Every structure is written in structure tokens, then in C-alpha cells.
Amino acid sequence: MANDDEKWMRRAIEVAKSKGSDPSTAPIAAVIVMDGREIAAERNQCDELHDPTAHAEMMAFRKAGAAIGDEELRGATLYSTLQPCGMCTMASIWSKVGRIVYGAGRDDVHEMYFEAKHVDTLAFISDAYRDDVTIEGGCLRAECAKLYYGPDADLPFEEKANL
């Protein structure tokens, strides 16, 4: 399964870079795979759509649901270049994906990419609703982390999205 995971994460990295790879553009991407085939691949579109919910995962859930004609994605795997945020984690619960595979994690990138209180929302899944979802982090971690500002980046205030 590791080779398939790397294949799909490379696809997610490709989608993340589709509009450039400057960290200021939040090049986050998600790919949803079901039965060995891609059913959705999306990039963050918050700025373009003026929509704070247009995260890559949310856009991919919308596209995947339309592709299969169902809101439930049982048996699907969500690949994300960055550990999903709280909103996207909850959407994962509601969509009923079976696996979440992400590249860079909280400690690999600047804190601005996550909730300021450092709540690890992926742990919430196992503590709250779902005991039938597998979560695996670190797939192509270094390659994914290069897409984002590093943990020690000195950024101007206006660049710090969640802080």
C-alpha cells in the first residue's frame, strides 16, 4: 500500500503546485481515491472563491460526492499534502472516508496553518465519532513540507492566517 500512497501523494503535490508553489498562496491539495481510481483532486481555493470553507479537502469532498452521486465516501482514502484542519477533519467524519493519509504534519510547518490553540483535531476522530477510520501521517513528509512556511519562519503579521 505504501507505493500507492506515495503515488497518490505525488498526485496531491502536483495539484498543490498547479498554481505555483509560493507558501503565501497556501498550496494545499487533496486527492480522494476510491477503488483504486481518483474521484476528486482539488487545491485550496479560499482566495479565489472568497470562501473560508474552500479548503482543498472540502472542495475535494464536494467534487467526489458529485462524481459518485453520494455524500458518503465509504471505502475512500483522502490524501492531503498537509494534516487536515479542524473543519476538514469534521468533514472527514461526516463523509465517512475510510482512510486519511497526509504528508506534512503540525510540527513540520509554521503554526499559522493550524488552529492557534494547537488542538490536534485528528485525535478528535478516534476520541469522538469514528473508530473505523485509519489515519496515517508523514507520507512524503519532506516533499510536502517544502510547500509551506517552515516552523521557524519569521513572517509579517498579515501573512499569519490563523494567528
N, C-alpha and C positions, 0 to 999 in steps of 0.2 A: 504493500500500500504506500510505502514511503516514496517510491518513484512516481506514482500517480499524484501524490500530494505535492511533490516538487513540480511536476508538470503543470498542475492547476495553479500553484502559487506563482510560477513563472508567467502564466497567463494573466493573473491578477496584477503582477508587476508591470506587464506590458500595458494593461488597461490604465493603471495608475499613471504611467508616463505618457499616455496618449495626448495630453495637452501640455506637456512639459513636465519637468521634474524639479522645479523650484519649490522648496519646502513651504514657502509662503502661500502656495496655491493649494495646500493640503492634498497632495496627490495620493489619496487613499482609494483603494479599489476593492471590490468584492466580486467573486465569481461563485455562482451556485451550480453545482453538478448533481445530476440525478441519473441513475442507471448508466453511469459512465459517459454522459454527454453534458455539455454546457447548456443550461437553460436560461442563464442570465449572466451578464457581466456589465458592471457599471462602475463609475467613478464618482467621487463626491461632486455634487452639483449645487451646493448651497448658494454660492455667489451667483452663478448663472441664473438660477431659478428664484433667487431672493427668498429662499425657504430653508430655515434652520433644520428641518427634518430631512433634507435631501442628502443625507449621508449615503455613501456608496452601498452599504448593506441595505438600507431602506429602499433605495432605488432598485437594487437587485431583487429584493423581495417582491416589489411591485411588478417588475418585469417577469419574474419567474412565475408568479401567480397567474398572470395573463397568459403566459406561454402554455401552462398546463391546465388552465381553467379551474384552478382551485387555490384557496388561500393556504391550505395545508401542504407543507413540503416534506411530508414523512419520507424518510429514507434519503433525503438530500444532504449534501455537505456544503456548508458555507465556507469559502476561503476568503480571508481578509488580510490585506497587507499589514494591517495594524489591529491590535487587540480591540475588539468591539467596545464601544462606549456603553453607558447605561441604557440609552434609548434603543440602540441596536441589539443589545443583549436581551432586552424585554421583547423586542420584535422576533428574536430568535426563538424565544419561548413560545410566543403566540403562533409562529409559523410552523412550529413542530419539526424543525430541521433535526436530523439525527446526529450530525457532527458539526463542530466548529473547528476550523484549522486556521490559525493566524500566524503571521510572520513575526513582526516586531511586537514586543510587549511593553508594558508600562515603564519598565526600568531602562529600556533601550532608547527612549525618545524624551524630548522635553515634556515637562509636566503639563504644558498648555493643551496637550492633546486629550487630556482626561479630566474628569471631574476634579475640581480643586481640592476636595477633601480626601482624595486618594482612596476612594472606596473601590475595591476590586469587584466590579459587578458580575464578572464571570463566576465568582464564588457564590453569588446570589442564586444562580441557576440550581446548583446542587443543594443549596440550603432551602430553597423555596419550592419551586414547582416541578422541576424536571429531574428525574433520576435516570432517564433513558437517553440522555444526550452525552456525547463524548466531546471533550474539549482538549485540543492539543495545540500548544503554542510553540513558537520557535522554528517553524518551517521556513527555511531560507532567511533566518533572522537578520543576519548581517546585510544581505541584499535589500531587505525591506527597510531596515533601519536607516539606510543611506538615503531613503526618500524624504526623511523628516529631519527637523532640527534635533540635534543631539541633546542629551540630558543637561549638559553644562552650557548650552548656547546662551549668550548674553543678548537678549532680544529687546527691542524697544517695546514699551507698554502696548502700543497699538497693534503689535504682532501677536500678543499673548491672548489668544482667543478665549480661553475659559478662565483666565485669572483675573 
